[in-house]
Amino acid sequence: MFVLNTLKFETVLRNTKRDFEELMRIYENFGLVKSKKQLSEDLSGLMETNLERHYGGTAPKSDKDPDFILEDGTAIEIKCTSTENWRGGTFSKRAGEYVLVTWELNESNELLMFVCGTYLEESDWAGSGSENYYATSMTKKSLYDMVSQDRVTVYLGDISEGNRRNTIKILRKSFA
C-alpha cells in the first residue's frame, strides 16, 4: 500500500489545513484575489513544507524533480485540484507514489479535502487526445476503479458510487 504512515500523515494534513486557512486570512487582509489554480499550488507547497517538517526528506523546487523525496529516496508527487479531476504535465507520466488532493472552502472558509495516496503507472493517466495539449488527467472514475482494486489509501474524505447510475461521488471533509 501507499508509503506514508497514516498517523504521521494525518499530522501533515492537519498542519497543512491550519497553514492554508491562515494563508487565506492573509490574502483576505491584503485584498489579494487568487485563482483556484494558484490556491491549489499554494496548498501543494504547504503540504511539501509540512512533509519536510514531519518526515525529513526534501521538497525540490523545480518542475523536473518530484514534489517531495523521502529520506529513503522514495519520490512523491502531489496533485492538488479544486475540481474532481487531477491534471499533470509531462512529468506526471512517470511511475511513482502520488498524493491526490481535491479541496474546497466552505462558507466559513474552512478547508475541506479529499486526500488519498496511490502508486501510479504512466498508463493510469489519460492523455488529452490532442497533439497540441500536453496535459494528462486522472478522473474520479479512474480513481474509484483503483480504490475498488485496493490500490489506494484514503487519508481524508470518501469516494463512492453516486445515487445515479455510473456516477462517482467525492466527499471532502475536515477533521473532527
N, C-alpha and C positions, 0 to 999 in steps of 0.2 A: 504494500500500500504506500501512500504518499510519505515522503521522508521527514516531514516536520512533526515533532512531538506535539500532541493535541493540547496539553495543558500549557506548555510554554507558548505555543502559537496563539492561544486564547489571550494571553497577556499582551502579545504583539498586537492583536486585533483591538483589544480594549484601549491600549495606548494610542493606536492609530486613530481610533474613533475620537478619543479625547482631543488629540492634536488637530484633527481635521475640523472638529467643531470650534476649537479655538481659532484656527485659521479663518473660518467663516466669519467669526466675530470681528477679527482684524480687518478682513475685506470690507465688511459692512461699516465699520467705524471710519475707514478711509474712503468709503464710497466707491470701492473698486468692484466692477462687474466682470465676472469671469464666465467664459463659456463652459458648458458641461465637459467638453473635451479637455480644457485647461484644468478644470477641477479634478477630472479623472487622473491627469498627470500628477497633480498635487497629491492626491490620495495614494497613488503608486509610490511617489517619492517619500511620503511619510511612512509608508509600510516598509520600504527599503531601510530607512533610518532606524525604525524600531526593530527590524530583523537584525541589523548590526548590533544594536544595544543588547539584545537578548540571546542571540545565537553566536555572536562573534562574526567572523567572516567579513566579506567586503561587498559593497554596492558600487561596482564600477559605474562611471558616469558617461560612457559612450554607448551609442546605439548598437555598435557591432558586438559588444560584450553582453552577457546575460545580466539581468537586473540585479541579481544577488548571487554570491558564491559562498556556500558554507565553508567552514574551516577544513572539512574533509575534501573540498574541491567540487562538491555537487553544485551544479548550476541550477538556478531557479529563475524562471521568467514570471513576471507579474503582469496580468492583463486586467485593467480596470475599465469599466464602462457604466454609463448611466442607462444604457439600453439592456436588452437581453440577448444581444449578440456580441461576441468578442471579436475584435479585428486585430490583425497582426500584419506586420510588414515582411520584408524579405527574411529576417532572422527568425520569424515565428515558424518557419518551415523546419527548423532544426528540432530534432527529437530531444525531449528532456522533461524535467519537472516544471509544472506550471501552477501558479495560484491564479484562479479566475475569480474576479470580484465584480458584482453588479451592485450599484448603490443608488440611493435616493435620499433626499432630505424631506422629513415630514413637516407638518405645519408649524412645529416648534423648532425647526432647524436641527432636529436630532438626526444623526446619520443612521440609516438603516441599510444593512448589507446582506447579500448572499455571498458566501465565501467558500470555495472548495479548492482542493488540490488534486492533481492528477498527473500522470505521465502521458505525454502526447507524442505521437509519431507525426511525421510530415503528412502522412495520409489522413490523419484526423482533421486536418484543416482543409476547408473547401476553398478552391480558387475562385477568383472573381468572375471568371468566364469571359473576361475582356483582356485583349492584348495590351490595352492602354492603361489598365489599372492593376497595380501590383499586389494589392492587399489580399490577404487570406482571411477567412472568417470561421468562427465556431458558433453554431446556433444552439439555442436551448434544447432543441430536439436532439441534436447530436450529443449534447452533454447528458441529457436524460438517458439516452441509449447506453452511454458509458456507465452511468450510475447503476442501471439495471444489470450491467455486466460486472459490478463490483470493482470498477476501475477508478472510482472517485471517492475521496474523503470529504464529506461536507462538514465544515467547521462552524458555520453560522447560517441560519436560514433553512429553506427547504425547497426542493424541486419535486414536482409530482405531476401526475396526469390531471388535466383540467376537467371541468364538468362537461364540456363538449367533446365530441369525438375528435381524436387526433390533435388535441391541444395539450400544451405543456404549461404549467404554471410555476413561476418562481416566486417564492415568498422571501422578501428581505426583512430582516429582524434586527433588533438591538439586543443588548444584554439585559437579563432580568435584574 
